[in-house]
Amino acid sequence: MAGVTLTDPEIAELARQAVDSVAPDLPVHIAPAANDDPYRWGSAGWTVTVGADRRVQVWVPAEAAPGWVVEEIAVRLRADQQ
């Protein structure tokens, strides 16, 4: 689906779903890329950080597939917990 992008509520839901599948007690923080910066290059998206110490960080481009978002966050979180 060209041109379809995730929204803030969708990324929040997907990130929470991923974290809940691995470690439901960890907090999730989502920081959107500034869309108003005329000097910013690259695609719009979010940085998802997990944990109070924010050790796990995942850049999620707006064009990412929902399944990829959940899997990528979960995989990185599992790797961090080993």
N, CA, C and O of each residue as an XYZ file, in Angstrom:
328
protein
N       0.836     -1.181      0.000
C       0.000      0.000      0.000
C       0.881      1.245      0.000
O       1.250      1.740      1.065
N       1.201      1.727     -1.115
C       2.048      2.906     -1.205
C       1.312      4.119     -0.657
O       0.118      4.300     -0.896
N       2.033      4.938      0.074
C       1.450      6.153      0.594
C       0.746      6.002      1.930
O       0.328      7.003      2.513
N       0.603      4.798      2.428
C      -0.062      4.582      3.710
C       0.986      4.662      4.821
O       2.025      4.004      4.760
N       0.698      5.471      5.827
C       1.634      5.609      6.934
C       0.918      5.380      8.259
O      -0.296      5.548      8.369
N       1.690      4.997      9.247
C       1.159      4.813     10.594
C       0.825      6.164     11.219
O       1.373      7.192     10.822
N      -0.061      6.157     12.183
C      -0.420      7.367     12.912
C       0.114      7.263     14.341
O       0.539      6.192     14.772
N       0.089      8.371     15.068
C       0.546      8.363     16.462
C      -0.181      7.312     17.305
O       0.482      6.543     18.002
N      -1.526      7.246     17.270
C      -2.201      6.229     18.078
C      -1.839      4.802     17.674
O      -1.732      3.920     18.526
N      -1.650      4.577     16.377
C      -1.289      3.230     15.919
C       0.093      2.831     16.408
O       0.281      1.704     16.867
N       1.063      3.731     16.318
C       2.409      3.391     16.771
C       2.419      3.160     18.275
O       3.129      2.278     18.759
N       1.648      3.933     19.014
C       1.567      3.734     20.460
C       0.989      2.360     20.782
O       1.503      1.661     21.655
N      -0.058      1.976     20.095
C      -0.676      0.674     20.319
C       0.259     -0.468     19.941
O       0.368     -1.450     20.675
N       0.929     -0.346     18.807
C       1.856     -1.391     18.361
C       3.040     -1.535     19.312
O       3.444     -2.651     19.639
N       3.590     -0.419     19.753
C       4.722     -0.461     20.681
C       4.311     -1.114     21.998
O       5.044     -1.946     22.532
N       3.167     -0.748     22.513
C       2.688     -1.331     23.769
C       2.438     -2.824     23.600
O       2.758     -3.608     24.493
N       1.877     -3.223     22.478
C       1.634     -4.637     22.186
C       2.946     -5.420     22.190
O       3.024     -6.509     22.758
N       3.967     -4.863     21.557
C       5.267     -5.534     21.505
C       5.876     -5.688     22.890
O       6.358     -6.765     23.242
N       5.857     -4.630     23.666
C       6.443     -4.669     25.008
C       5.641     -5.608     25.904
O       6.228     -6.364     26.678
N       4.328     -5.576     25.818
C       3.496     -6.459     26.635
C       3.770     -7.926     26.355
O       3.598     -8.766     27.239
N       4.194     -8.246     25.144
C       4.482     -9.641     24.798
C       5.787    -10.136     25.410
O       6.022    -11.343     25.471
N       6.631     -9.224     25.862
C       7.939     -9.600     26.412
C       8.057     -9.244     27.884
O       8.421    -10.094     28.697
N       7.760     -8.020     28.232
C       7.932     -7.532     29.608
C       6.888     -6.453     29.890
O       7.182     -5.263     29.778
N       5.666     -6.861     30.257
C       4.561     -5.899     30.384
C       4.761     -4.805     31.427
O       4.064     -3.791     31.392
N       5.685     -4.988     32.339
C       5.887     -3.989     33.394
C       6.769     -2.819     32.954
O       6.882     -1.836     33.688
N       7.389     -2.897     31.788
C       8.292     -1.831     31.338
C       7.524     -0.665     30.714
O       6.551     -0.873     29.989
N       7.964      0.557     30.999
C       7.332      1.710     30.373
C       7.795      1.878     28.925
O       8.889      1.454     28.550
N       6.937      2.504     28.127
C       7.231      2.776     26.719
C       7.121      4.277     26.505
O       6.166      4.911     26.953
N       8.113      4.839     25.814
C       8.081      6.265     25.482
C       8.218      6.385     23.966
O       9.058      5.724     23.356
N       7.391      7.226     23.372
C       7.419      7.416     21.928
C       7.639      8.886     21.634
O       6.907      9.749     22.119
N       8.667      9.164     20.826
C       8.991     10.544     20.448
C       8.871     10.673     18.933
O       9.660     10.077     18.199
N       7.902     11.438     18.460
C       7.768     11.621     17.018
C       8.857     12.533     16.468
O       9.365     13.416     17.160
N       9.201     12.296     15.207
C      10.130     13.190     14.522
C       9.403     14.500     14.264
O       8.203     14.511     13.986
N      10.119     15.576     14.355
C       9.506     16.889     14.103
C       9.201     17.018     12.621
O      10.100     16.929     11.785
N       7.956     17.224     12.305
C       7.564     17.393     10.901
C       7.674     18.838     10.437
O       7.465     19.141      9.263
N       8.003     19.725     11.368
C       8.056     21.141     11.014
C       9.479     21.652     10.780
O       9.674     22.849     10.573
N      10.454     20.779     10.809
C      11.843     21.178     10.635
C      12.205     21.148      9.146
O      12.328     20.066      8.572
N      12.377     22.306      8.513
C      12.656     22.315      7.074
C      14.043     21.774      6.718
O      14.317     21.510      5.547
N      14.917     21.605      7.706
C      16.267     21.113      7.439
C      16.407     19.621      7.697
O      17.470     19.046      7.463
N      15.324     18.981      8.185
C      15.376     17.562      8.488
C      15.297     16.776      7.188
O      14.430     17.019      6.348
N      16.217     15.830      7.040
C      16.210     14.956      5.876
C      15.805     13.573      6.349
O      16.037     13.223      7.507
N      15.220     12.804      5.498
C      14.809     11.461      5.864
C      13.314     11.394      6.102
O      12.609     12.402      6.067
N      12.857     10.187      6.342
C      11.424      9.988      6.471
C      10.928     10.323      7.868
O      11.688     10.318      8.837
N       9.651     10.611      7.947
C       9.019     10.854      9.237
C       8.907      9.536      9.986
O       8.855      8.466      9.379
N       8.871      9.621     11.291
C       8.749      8.408     12.081
C       8.827      8.721     13.558
O       8.634      9.860     13.983
N       9.113      7.696     14.326
C       9.165      7.807     15.785
C      10.366      7.060     16.320
O      10.841      6.097     15.718
N      10.848      7.521     17.459
C      11.818      6.743     18.227
C      11.051      6.157     19.399
O      10.482      6.887     20.211
N      11.039      4.843     19.480
C      10.382      4.139     20.570
C      11.470      3.719     21.548
O      12.414      3.027     21.169
N      11.342      4.131     22.797
C      12.289      3.717     23.835
C      11.528      2.917     24.877
O      10.380      3.218     25.204
N      12.196      1.890     25.390
C      11.561      0.979     26.336
C      12.409      0.884     27.592
O      13.633      0.776     27.523
N      11.748      0.926     28.738
C      12.414      0.774     30.020
C      12.690      2.113     30.673
O      12.835      3.136     30.004
N      12.759      2.083     31.995
C      13.031      3.314     32.742
C      14.395      3.891     32.391
O      14.590      5.107     32.411
N      15.330      3.014     32.070
C      16.679      3.463     31.712
C      16.821      3.703     30.208
O      17.882      4.112     29.736
N      15.748      3.446     29.462
C      15.687      3.684     28.016
C      16.818      2.993     27.250
O      17.391      3.561     26.320
N      17.126      1.766     27.653
C      18.221      1.037     27.000
C      17.848      0.522     25.618
O      18.716      0.371     24.758
N      16.577      0.255     25.399
C      16.159     -0.254     24.096
C      15.525      0.890     23.314
O      14.545      1.491     23.753
N      16.097      1.180     22.156
C      15.571      2.226     21.284
C      15.411      1.677     19.878
O      16.295      0.998     19.355
N      14.276      1.981     19.281
C      13.985      1.519     17.926
C      13.440      2.689     17.121
O      12.484      3.344     17.537
N      14.046      2.950     15.974
C      13.528      3.966     15.051
C      12.479      3.280     14.183
O      12.757      2.261     13.551
N      11.290      3.836     14.153
C      10.184      3.277     13.376
C       9.769      4.296     12.318
O       9.196      5.335     12.645
N      10.058      4.002     11.056
C       9.626      4.914      9.996
C       8.113      4.851      9.832
O       7.501      3.811     10.076
N       7.524      5.938      9.428
C       6.072      6.025      9.276
C       5.528      5.011      8.276
O       4.365      4.618      8.371
N       6.340      4.588      7.330
C       5.897      3.650      6.301
C       6.031      2.192      6.717
O       5.725      1.303      5.923
N       6.478      1.922      7.934
C       6.709      0.550      8.387
C       5.410     -0.233      8.458
O       4.349      0.320      8.747
N       5.508     -1.523      8.191
C       4.354     -2.411      8.319
C       4.104     -2.674      9.800
O       5.057     -2.836     10.563
N       2.853     -2.721     10.218
C       2.549     -2.951     11.631
C       3.207     -4.209     12.203
O       3.701     -4.187     13.330
N       3.218     -5.286     11.450
C       3.851     -6.522     11.923
C       5.336     -6.340     12.169
O       5.877     -6.882     13.132
N       5.997     -5.584     11.309
C       7.425     -5.331     11.488
C       7.669     -4.545     12.767
O       8.617     -4.831     13.498
N       6.828     -3.564     13.044
C       6.993     -2.730     14.234
C       6.951     -3.597     15.483
O       7.840     -3.513     16.331
N       5.932     -4.422     15.598
C       5.783     -5.279     16.774
C       6.974     -6.225     16.895
O       7.554     -6.358     17.973
N       7.336     -6.871     15.814
C       8.434     -7.843     15.850
C       9.775     -7.182     16.159
O      10.544     -7.702     16.968
N      10.060     -6.061     15.538
C      11.344     -5.378     15.745
C      11.521     -4.944     17.195
O      12.589     -5.136     17.775
N      10.490     -4.366     17.776
C      10.578     -3.938     19.175
C      10.725     -5.146     20.082
O      11.563     -5.135     20.984
N       9.931     -6.191     19.865
C       9.988     -7.387     20.700
C      11.355     -8.076     20.605
O      11.911     -8.495     21.621
N      11.887     -8.191     19.406
C      13.193     -8.837     19.213
C      14.288     -8.073     19.944
O      15.107     -8.676     20.637
N      14.310     -6.773     19.801
C      15.345     -5.972     20.476
C      15.201     -6.019     21.987
O      16.194     -6.037     22.714
N      13.964     -6.038     22.454
C      13.724     -6.115     23.895
C      14.168     -7.471     24.450
O      14.791     -7.535     25.510
N      13.851     -8.544     23.741
C      14.298     -9.884     24.175
C      15.825     -9.954     24.203
O      16.401    -10.495     25.147
N      16.476     -9.419     23.190
C      17.943     -9.452     23.135
C      18.543     -8.669     24.299
O      19.568     -9.069     24.851
N      17.925     -7.578     24.668
C      18.430     -6.763     25.770
C      18.276     -7.470     27.113
O      19.073     -7.251     28.026
N      17.269     -8.302     27.236
C      17.001     -8.968     28.502
C      17.823    -10.227     28.715
O      17.789    -10.799     29.805
N      18.561    -10.677     27.705
C      19.375    -11.890     27.838
C      20.691    -11.613     28.498
O      21.493    -12.528     28.685
